[in-house]
Amino acid sequence: MSSETRSKPARKPKIAVFKFASCDGCQLSLLDAEDELLAVVGAVDIAYFPEASRAMLKGPYDIGLVEGSITTHPDAQRIQEVRRQCKTLITIGACATAGGIQALRNWKDVDEFIRVVYATPQYISTLKLSTPIAEHVPVDFELRGCPINKYQLIELITATLVGRKPNIPSYSVCIECKRKANVCIAVARGVACLGPVTQAGCGALCPGYDRGCYGCFGPMESSNTASLTNQFHILGQSPEQISRAFRGFNAWSWQFRKASEECERQ
Amino acid sequence: MPVSSTGAACIEVERVKENAPKVLDASRLASLIEALRRRGYEVIGPTVRDGAIVFDHIESAEELPAGWTDEQAPGHYRLKRRQDQAVFGYAVGPQSWKKYLHPADVRLWSAERQKGTFRILNNETRPKRPLAFLGVRACDLAAIAVQDRVLTGDRYRDPVYSSWRDGAFLVAVQCTQAAETCFCASMGTGPRAQQGFDLALTELVDNSGHRFLLQAGSDRGVELLAELETLPATEETLRQEEAAVETAARQQVRSIDTTGIKDLLYENFEHPRWDHVAARCLTCANCTMVCPTCFCTTVEDISDVTGDHAERWRRWDSCFTMSFSYIHGGSVRATAKARYRQWMTHKLASWIDQFGSSGCVGCGRCITWCPVGIDITEEARAIRETGSHGNT
């Protein structure tokens, strides 16, 4: 907002960025938005963002961005406090919205992993499951992706600041792919592509480079995984391969979970 | 000087003579593209890209898909080599001309806040050069006619569509072979292009050589045709051409029986077949994206972080999304069943009430490019065979 239109400067909204079990890639998307970041910094107070700044302002915060899944007892406690401190809580990325790639352990014995991986397993305290933030506290908006799309993040912050609905579609990747005039690799080359059941947001990145969609943005609004599973069979994929396709970054989302478990039963 | 009736008849005879079909040797196809470019047109035509025949900007005849064809089936498309060097020896590709006439993303306007006021910037996008479409099939001509009616047919003309459509030069190509997914013959839209083109071309490759039969469909077409080095068509060539287009009709294995289809679908809103198709439908919206007549768009308002710059974009939308039917409280068509039924019933039935014709032209793209191969002809047949007919 320009200074002419404002009689006295209003308090800038305070933004905080919190990290749970994750690779930090989604936070980096914010730092990666070079052209837009200066404008964001001008419009908000980055009050708490350890990845970017040592300055840490106390809460409460207007917007809290949460990256990562809940995998430990302390984190399960900490997210409660984060929720209390944030007026609007936005989860970002596949870890925070679906449990992330680390949710693959949810199908296995995590104690066995600890024994095999760590020299001194007795120091490790962890939960059996890796779970999304929304399973622990109410979430105002879930921004999908592994990693998230930085333009979607800027759009979400902008829309939240001005109080309008963010333009974040929940339809399929196919719509983005077709708008870009890509040739469908599933139909023209027989590639097992998760695009039809996956939410848009990446700009149909992989199909644009001749790769099938990996489902990084999680299930679309009405994903029919059973029908796509059947089509993957027709394309010559084994139940193991199909199950693995659904067991990616969003494996623990209930739609992809159901799909992979049905393949395992076969 | 008043024109006598004999004079008028002479002019008429002259016109018919001018408009007589001509034969262009295949080696001279480049001259057609050159003639269009000389007239200031940007030529858009078929070319091979990413394993399919797509539409793109064409500079020369070498970019056309000579020697290629397509193999199509439900949910299946493969680019294949032909035995001959036919340039238009394929059916239809994944894209239709709406890629150009009704673009997927259009910025309607942008605005800036300046000194406390809000200024709308004039950023109307008009084509720099008029477009010439090379290789418009009969089904796609019919689709353009449908979009003409929908988007410019009443007093609310779509300025974006009109800006591309007005002045566009259409070179039709008569089909001489059909894909497995074609059903234009049953929709009454093809395979012969009857009208709506400036020039129509039929490719003939046989013992008599590789050549094109050209027929003008407008004054502009007559003028352009006169510039090309052609020979008059013999009776024999005309017969061969007739037979070639008939082959394309005969090869079609799919059809929709359109008899009373409007009432049929209106009366079968609760048919169990809708559940059957909903189990397969991915609601991914591919059918609507590739459909040459689907015209729905959504409008997105975007603003930057400072709020000093705003834009309004229009983008292709689909009745298969939840947001499409969202009203306060939720989506009206929440299930796949409701959405597929809406699409097919609109396409084949309520379109007739709304725009005076079917919304389906029988190009078969929705069948080929459905990732799970849902076949609209099969769905329509299933409802006809097992649904209720009439009020008896």
Boltz contact constraints between the chains, C-beta under 6 A:
constraints:
  - contact:
      token1: [A, 1]
      token2: [B, 307]
      max_distance: 6.0
  - contact:
      token1: [A, 4]
      token2: [B, 116]
      max_distance: 6.0
  - contact:
      token1: [A, 5]
      token2: [B, 116]
      max_distance: 6.0
  - contact:
      token1: [A, 39]
      token2: [B, 305]
      max_distance: 6.0
  - contact:
      token1: [A, 39]
      token2: [B, 306]
      max_distance: 6.0
  - contact:
      token1: [A, 40]
      token2: [B, 305]
      max_distance: 6.0
  - contact:
      token1: [A, 43]
      token2: [B, 305]
      max_distance: 6.0
  - contact:
      token1: [A, 158]
      token2: [B, 305]
      max_distance: 6.0
  - contact:
      token1: [A, 162]
      token2: [B, 307]
      max_distance: 6.0
  - contact:
      token1: [A, 167]
      token2: [B, 300]
      max_distance: 6.0
  - contact:
      token1: [A, 171]
      token2: [B, 321]
      max_distance: 6.0
  - contact:
      token1: [A, 172]
      token2: [B, 284]
      max_distance: 6.0
  - contact:
      token1: [A, 174]
      token2: [B, 284]
      max_distance: 6.0
  - contact:
      token1: [A, 174]
      token2: [B, 286]
      max_distance: 6.0
  - contact:
      token1: [A, 175]
      token2: [B, 285]
      max_distance: 6.0
  - contact:
      token1: [A, 178]
      token2: [B, 289]
      max_distance: 6.0
  - contact:
      token1: [A, 179]
      token2: [B, 104]
      max_distance: 6.0
  - contact:
      token1: [A, 179]
      token2: [B, 316]
      max_distance: 6.0
  - contact:
      token1: [A, 183]
      token2: [B, 50]
      max_distance: 6.0
  - contact:
      token1: [A, 183]
      token2: [B, 52]
      max_distance: 6.0
  - contact:
      token1: [A, 183]
      token2: [B, 94]
      max_distance: 6.0
  - contact:
      token1: [A, 184]
      token2: [B, 369]
      max_distance: 6.0
  - contact:
      token1: [A, 186]
      token2: [B, 371]
      max_distance: 6.0
  - contact:
      token1: [A, 187]
      token2: [B, 75]
      max_distance: 6.0
  - contact:
      token1: [A, 187]
      token2: [B, 77]
      max_distance: 6.0
  - contact:
      token1: [A, 187]
      token2: [B, 369]
      max_distance: 6.0
  - contact:
      token1: [A, 188]
      token2: [B, 51]
      max_distance: 6.0
  - contact:
      token1: [A, 188]
      token2: [B, 52]
      max_distance: 6.0
  - contact:
      token1: [A, 188]
      token2: [B, 77]
      max_distance: 6.0
  - contact:
      token1: [A, 189]
      token2: [B, 51]
      max_distance: 6.0
  - contact:
      token1: [A, 196]
      token2: [B, 282]
      max_distance: 6.0
  - contact:
      token1: [A, 196]
      token2: [B, 284]
      max_distance: 6.0
  - contact:
      token1: [A, 196]
      token2: [B, 371]
      max_distance: 6.0
  - contact:
      token1: [A, 221]
      token2: [B, 322]
      max_distance: 6.0
  - contact:
      token1: [A, 222]
      token2: [B, 283]
      max_distance: 6.0
  - contact:
      token1: [A, 224]
      token2: [B, 282]
      max_distance: 6.0
  - contact:
      token1: [A, 227]
      token2: [B, 280]
      max_distance: 6.0
  - contact:
      token1: [A, 227]
      token2: [B, 282]
      max_distance: 6.0
  - contact:
      token1: [A, 227]
      token2: [B, 372]
      max_distance: 6.0
  - contact:
      token1: [A, 231]
      token2: [B, 372]
      max_distance: 6.0
